Amino acid sequence: MHELAVTESLLAIVVQSAEANHAQKVTDITLSIGALSSIVDDSVQFYWDHISKGTIAEEAKLHFNRIPATIRCLDCDFEFTLEEELTPCPNCDSIHLDIIAGEEFQVDYIEIQKEETNSNETTS
């Protein structure tokens, strides 16, 4: 259910950026979501379809880039990608690990249609 709050924040960011760039319409939004973020793409899409109605971002297409979880062992400095659950270091079996990627949730690009020229632009 936290996807509703996340999606509401996403809409606020998108609308603010679109208005600041004198957009007529938002057409596409590209998001990066880390594998460890616990954010479900389908849930964000579901909420987006409902809460964006009546806004400048209505019908904007969401694009999801999934960032894999990358871990560094603090004992042997080995970096590896998690395939599923958190596991010890495959190099030395240490459990002293640091997450270096995979917790992200960010807006990468917002594509807009401008009023004066009806051309598409990308903001980041």
C-alpha positions in Angstrom: 0.0 0.0 0.0 3.0 2.3 0.3 2.9 2.6 -3.5 0.0 5.0 -3.2 2.0 7.5 -1.2 5.0 7.0 -3.5 2.8 7.5 -6.5 1.3 10.6 -5.0 4.8 12.0 -4.5 5.7 11.0 -8.0 2.7 12.9 -9.4 3.6 16.0 -7.4 7.2 16.0 -8.7 6.0 15.4 -12.3 3.3 18.2 -12.2 5.7 20.6 -10.6 8.4 19.9 -13.2 5.9 20.1 -16.1 4.5 23.4 -14.9 8.0 24.9 -14.3 8.8 24.0 -18.0 5.6 25.4 -19.4 4.3 22.0 -20.5 1.0 21.5 -22.1 1.1 17.8 -21.4 3.3 15.1 -19.9 3.7 12.2 -22.3 6.3 9.9 -20.8 8.0 9.3 -17.4 11.0 7.1 -16.9 11.7 5.7 -13.4 14.5 3.8 -11.9 13.5 1.4 -9.2 16.0 -0.7 -7.1 15.3 -4.4 -6.6 15.5 -3.9 -2.9 13.1 -0.9 -2.8 10.0 -3.2 -2.4 8.1 -1.0 -4.9 5.9 -3.0 -7.3 5.7 -1.6 -10.8 2.1 -2.8 -11.4 0.9 -1.1 -8.2 2.5 2.2 -9.1 1.0 1.9 -12.6 -2.5 1.1 -11.0 -2.4 4.1 -8.7 -0.9 6.3 -11.4 -3.8 5.6 -13.8 -6.3 6.7 -11.1 -4.6 9.7 -9.4 -3.2 11.3 -12.5 -6.7 11.8 -14.0 -7.6 15.4 -14.5 -3.9 16.5 -14.3 -1.4 17.6 -16.9 0.1 14.1 -16.5 -3.1 12.2 -17.3 -2.3 9.3 -19.8 1.4 9.8 -19.4 3.2 6.5 -20.0 5.3 5.2 -17.2 8.6 3.4 -18.1 10.3 1.3 -15.4 14.0 0.6 -15.2 14.8 -2.1 -12.6 18.2 -1.6 -10.9 19.6 -4.9 -9.6 20.8 -5.2 -6.0 24.6 -4.9 -6.0 26.4 -5.8 -2.8 30.0 -5.3 -1.6 31.6 -7.6 1.0 33.2 -5.5 3.7 35.7 -8.3 4.5 37.1 -9.2 1.0 35.8 -6.2 -1.1 34.1 -8.6 -3.5 31.1 -7.1 -5.4 28.2 -9.3 -6.5 24.6 -9.0 -7.7 21.9 -10.6 -5.6 19.7 -12.9 -7.5 17.1 -13.4 -4.8 17.4 -13.2 -1.0 20.3 -11.7 0.9 23.1 -14.2 1.0 26.6 -14.3 2.5 29.5 -13.3 0.2 30.0 -15.9 -2.5 33.7 -15.3 -2.3 34.4 -15.6 1.5 31.0 -16.4 3.1 31.1 -13.2 5.2 27.9 -11.6 6.3 29.5 -8.2 6.6 27.9 -6.7 3.5 27.2 -3.2 2.2 24.4 -2.4 -0.3 25.9 -0.3 -3.1 22.9 -0.3 -5.5 19.3 -1.6 -5.5 17.5 0.7 -3.1 16.8 3.5 -5.6 13.5 5.1 -6.5 14.0 8.1 -8.8 12.6 9.9 -11.7 15.1 9.8 -14.5 13.2 11.6 -17.3 9.9 13.5 -17.8 8.9 14.0 -21.4 6.6 16.9 -22.0 4.8 18.6 -24.8 5.2 22.3 -24.8 2.4 24.8 -25.4 4.1 27.2 -27.8 5.6 24.7 -30.2 3.8 21.4 -29.5 7.3 19.8 -29.5 8.4 17.1 -27.1 11.2 17.8 -24.6 12.8 15.8 -21.9 13.6 17.1 -18.5 15.6 15.3 -15.8 
